[in-house]
Amino acid sequence: MEFTPVYVVTLSMLSLAFLLAFIRLVLGPSLADRVVAFDVMTISGMGFIVVYAVSTDQSIFLDVTSVVALMAFLATLAFAYYLRRKA
């Protein structure tokens, strides 16, 4: 696996997004902030998987990304249902 400057910049930006979202997850004043931060962390993780799939030329990891995206979507729907029932 060869790390070109494009991969380095992409992984650096994804790492920064993941770190900032983790800080918001820990410090978030409301539950909604924490859920959005968790969604950003999930999307960043999916970005890591996609970059790895592209750099190793293994498309099976793209299927993993699809499953993670579906699980994140269902988690967001469950949170919205929880907020609706709570109010």
C-alpha positions as CSV (number, residue, x, y, z in Angstrom):
1,M,0.0,0.0,0.0
2,E,1.6,3.2,-1.2
3,F,0.7,6.4,0.7
4,T,0.5,9.2,-1.9
5,P,0.0,12.8,-0.8
6,V,-3.7,12.5,-1.6
7,Y,-4.1,9.7,0.8
8,V,-2.2,11.5,3.5
9,V,-4.3,14.7,3.2
10,T,-7.5,12.7,3.0
11,L,-6.7,10.6,6.1
12,S,-5.5,13.7,8.0
13,M,-8.8,15.5,7.3
14,L,-10.8,12.5,8.2
15,S,-8.8,12.1,11.5
16,L,-9.4,15.8,12.3
17,A,-13.2,15.4,11.7
18,F,-13.3,12.3,13.8
19,L,-11.4,14.0,16.6
20,L,-13.6,17.1,16.6
21,A,-16.7,15.0,16.5
22,F,-15.4,12.9,19.5
23,I,-14.9,16.1,21.4
24,R,-18.4,17.2,20.7
25,L,-19.7,13.8,21.7
26,V,-18.0,14.1,25.1
27,L,-18.7,17.7,25.7
28,G,-22.0,18.1,23.9
29,P,-24.6,20.0,26.0
30,S,-27.6,18.2,24.6
31,L,-28.5,14.7,23.5
32,A,-29.1,15.9,20.0
33,D,-25.5,17.3,19.8
34,R,-24.2,13.9,20.9
35,V,-26.2,12.0,18.3
36,V,-25.1,14.3,15.5
37,A,-21.5,14.0,16.7
38,F,-21.9,10.2,16.6
39,D,-23.2,10.4,13.0
40,V,-20.2,12.5,12.0
41,M,-17.9,9.9,13.6
42,T,-19.7,7.1,11.7
43,I,-19.3,9.0,8.4
44,S,-15.7,9.6,9.1
45,G,-15.2,5.9,9.9
46,M,-16.9,5.1,6.6
47,G,-14.5,7.5,4.9
48,F,-11.5,5.6,6.5
49,I,-12.9,2.3,5.2
50,V,-13.4,3.7,1.7
51,V,-9.9,5.2,1.5
52,Y,-8.5,1.8,2.6
53,A,-10.6,0.0,0.0
54,V,-9.4,2.3,-2.7
55,S,-5.8,2.2,-1.6
56,T,-5.7,-1.7,-1.4
57,D,-8.0,-2.2,-4.5
58,Q,-10.4,-4.4,-2.5
59,S,-13.9,-3.6,-3.3
60,I,-15.4,-5.9,-0.6
61,F,-14.8,-3.2,1.9
62,L,-17.3,-1.0,0.1
63,D,-20.0,-3.5,1.1
64,V,-18.9,-3.1,4.7
65,T,-19.4,0.7,4.2
66,S,-22.9,0.1,2.9
67,V,-23.8,-2.0,6.0
68,V,-22.4,0.6,8.4
69,A,-24.3,3.4,6.6
70,L,-27.6,1.4,6.9
71,M,-26.9,0.8,10.6
72,A,-26.2,4.5,11.2
73,F,-29.4,5.5,9.4
74,L,-31.4,3.1,11.6
75,A,-29.8,4.5,14.7
76,T,-30.7,8.0,13.7
77,L,-34.3,6.9,13.0
78,A,-34.4,5.3,16.4
79,F,-33.2,8.5,18.0
80,A,-35.8,10.6,16.2
81,Y,-38.5,8.1,17.3
82,Y,-37.3,8.4,20.9
83,L,-37.4,12.2,20.8
84,R,-40.9,12.2,19.3
85,R,-42.2,9.8,22.0
86,K,-40.5,11.8,24.7
87,A,-42.1,15.1,23.7
